[in-house]
Each structure stands twice: as C-alpha cells, then as structure tokens.
C-alpha cells in the first residue's frame, strides 16, 4: 500500500505535526509493506530543519522523521523553503527538496492521502 501524509503546520506550536508523525510511526509498525511519503508544505518545511534542540521530555520533530526516512521519504516544498529563506544545507539528513509536481504525482499514485 502507498500512503501520503501532507503536513502544513509548523513543527511546534500546535500538535498537528506531532500527531501526524505519531500516526506515521504506527502505520509503519502495523504495515511492513507500507510505502510512506511525507510531504512538508507551508510552515511544515521547518520540520525538516536539522539541529532542532528541544527541552528534556519534549518531543523533537527532527527525531520523529527518522522512522519515516528509514522506510519512506520526506519531501520538502521548494517554493515554501524559498519563501522562508531555508537553504538545502539546513535540511535534516535524508530530507530533500521537491516541487509541487512531485506532490501531484504522489497524490495520484497513493492509495491513501492524509492531510494535517
């Protein structure tokens, strides 16, 4: 099965992104054959910023992307990165830039699409 998660919210401030990545982790655990893609748009591009430091006991979105990266991919909207002045060298390891056309293709190919 192919699943696509589209995240729109900043990594911190609301729990949508946190809950989306919790769900991604559970989905990967439950379905061995899952092909999972996460596409970050809008303020969610900041989820892919490397070097996130959070207080002890607080979730860390950069670390939460690692299970997805082991078995799937994390794509970061080029236009959204540019609008926020984010450079490629700021991306967490394994995350990569992608254009909206790639999101379109992933959406059409996916069996399930979830947006947060």
C-alpha positions in Angstrom: 0.0 0.0 0.0 1.1 3.6 -0.7 0.3 6.3 1.7 1.0 10.0 1.6 0.9 12.4 4.5 0.8 16.1 3.7 1.8 18.3 6.6 1.0 22.0 6.7 1.7 23.2 10.2 4.9 24.4 11.9 6.8 21.7 13.9 5.9 23.3 17.2 3.0 25.5 18.4 0.2 23.1 17.6 0.2 19.3 17.9 -1.0 18.5 14.3 2.5 17.8 13.0 3.4 15.8 16.2 0.2 13.7 15.8 0.8 13.2 12.1 4.3 11.8 12.8 3.0 9.6 15.6 0.5 8.2 13.2 3.2 7.7 10.6 5.2 5.7 13.1 2.2 3.5 14.0 1.4 2.9 10.3 5.0 1.8 9.6 4.8 -0.6 12.6 1.5 -2.1 11.5 2.1 -2.5 7.8 5.5 -3.9 6.8 4.9 -3.3 3.1 3.8 0.3 3.5 5.4 2.8 1.1 5.1 6.0 3.1 5.8 9.5 1.8 5.6 12.7 3.9 5.4 16.0 2.0 6.0 19.2 4.0 4.4 22.4 2.8 3.9 25.8 4.2 5.3 26.2 7.7 5.8 22.5 7.9 9.0 22.8 5.9 10.6 23.8 9.2 10.0 20.3 10.4 12.9 19.2 8.2 15.4 21.7 9.7 18.4 20.0 11.1 19.8 20.7 14.6 16.5 21.1 16.4 17.0 21.3 20.2 14.1 20.8 22.5 13.8 20.7 26.3 14.2 17.4 28.1 11.0 15.4 27.9 9.6 17.4 25.0 9.1 15.8 21.6 11.6 16.6 18.8 10.2 16.6 15.3 13.5 16.1 13.6 14.0 12.9 15.5 10.4 11.9 14.7 11.1 12.0 11.0 13.8 9.3 11.3 11.4 6.2 11.2 9.8 7.7 8.1 13.2 8.2 6.5 14.3 4.7 7.2 11.4 3.2 5.2 10.0 6.0 3.2 10.7 9.6 2.2 10.3 13.1 3.4 10.0 15.7 0.7 10.1 19.5 1.4 8.3 22.0 -0.8 10.8 24.0 -2.8 8.7 27.1 -3.0 7.9 27.0 0.7 11.5 26.7 1.6 12.5 29.6 -0.6 9.7 31.8 0.9 11.1 31.1 4.3 14.8 31.6 3.3 15.6 28.0 4.1 18.6 26.5 2.3 19.4 22.9 1.3 22.2 22.7 3.8 19.7 23.3 6.6 17.7 20.2 5.8 17.9 17.2 8.1 19.7 14.2 6.7 17.6 12.3 4.3 15.1 15.0 3.6 15.0 16.6 0.2 13.5 19.4 -1.8 10.6 18.7 -4.1 8.4 20.6 -6.4 4.6 20.7 -6.4 4.5 18.5 -9.4 6.0 15.7 -7.4 3.3 16.1 -4.8 0.8 15.8 -7.6 2.3 12.6 -8.8 2.5 11.2 -5.2 -1.1 12.1 -4.6 -2.3 10.4 -7.8 -0.3 7.3 -7.0 -1.2 6.9 -3.4 -3.9 4.5 -2.1 -4.4 6.8 0.9 -3.7 10.5 1.3 -4.0 12.2 4.7 -3.5 15.9 5.4 -2.6 17.6 8.6 
